[in-house]
């Protein structure tokens, strides 16, 4: 599974930092160890020199009277044990612990070495000097050793504070970097939301003035793609509009010619029936052409450039005047419940087409003697229009598809399948929404259109 961009950035930041902390921690430890060793060695050498200064000739023989100051150098809270040994040539012991090991081989003095005494590890120094008396010379070697408690404590005192600071820095980075990444990636997440929340026909370019320079090439590429899509969609809509417009004239002419032919006296029933079928087909094609032209208009009109205050109640009343005859022919009860101040922002002709499609569908598919009611009211900041009928309704599985173009509930249904697609496009273009559900008692159908109310 691929890691998120935030996790990958955090990983690339933390890996070098952890490596840096490990390397600097090891270097700090090495430096602290070298410092502790140097201080310990200097103390051992100072003690050995102090001791050898007190080795003297007395009555022709070497004597070693060790002063307390030579060993007080090593006093510390850690109670280190200190051992010393003074030997003359041929390993003749003058003073100290005879079991303290002596470095082997001929060496240049002083010699620092690690050894053990009684199973306890110690650090020791061997310091040598020749003493003269009456022409005689003897080589005297002083060995001083001590346990490692104070040296280990010094090492920890020097190294641990640096190690703590480095790991504290790493912890702060692990806490602050994800927060910083979240803040700095917020424009990218907003860009993702801007693209994801766009509607299919929203082909306006994305603004880049609030984006970082690294994101602008990506947005520029998206905008170029949007521009190409916009050109393609505009060309397609224009073609549909032009084709529909060009078809209207020949279809009207064909309908007129068929009507004239049907007026001629003819006893051939087959011909009369054929002319009637041609006329019905011509009317269907004309209606579909008008619907296609209306759909192209709904998709192409930019409402943002045509702001207008529209009284939805007046639009409904105008549609009723056009369709009341069709309702009376089917003996239907066509009524309206219109509130006051039903003002919305939009295109009056398109809103009229929206209402006409809904009311015409209700009249067309409701049985004779049925009832169709249009209700307009305010709900919050929206104007809501409901078209309610007591017809047969539609199956539940069809509700998700009725707003698709050319979708019809059944093959026997009349119409082109574009009416509700036009309603959805117009409502959405006005910043609204449309929903469909069964009527009261699951009888009939209720189509609800919700539009933003006009704000002065």
Secondary structure, DSSP 8 states (H G I E B T S, - for coil): ----HHHHHHHHHHHHHHHHHHHHHHHHHHHHHHHHHHHHHHHHHHHHHHHHHTEEEETTEEEE---THHHHTT--TT---EEEEEEEGGGEEEEE-TTS----S---SSEEEEEEETTEEEEEEEEEEEEEETTEEEEEEEEEEEESHHHHHHHHHHHHHHHHHHHHHHHHHHHHHHHHHHHHTHHHHHHHHHHHT--TT-------TTS-HHHHHHHHHHHHHHHHHHHHHHHHHHHHHHHHHHHHHHHHHHHHHHHHHHHS----HHHHHHHHHHHHHHHHHHHHHHHHHHHHHHHH--GGG---EEEHHHHHHHHHHHHHHHHHHTT-EEEEEE-S--EEES-HHHHHHHHHHHHHHHHHHS-TT-EEEEEEEEETTEEEEEEEE-S----GGGTTTTTSTT--SSTT--S-S-HHHHHHHHHHHTT-EEEEEE-GGG-SEEEEEEEEB---
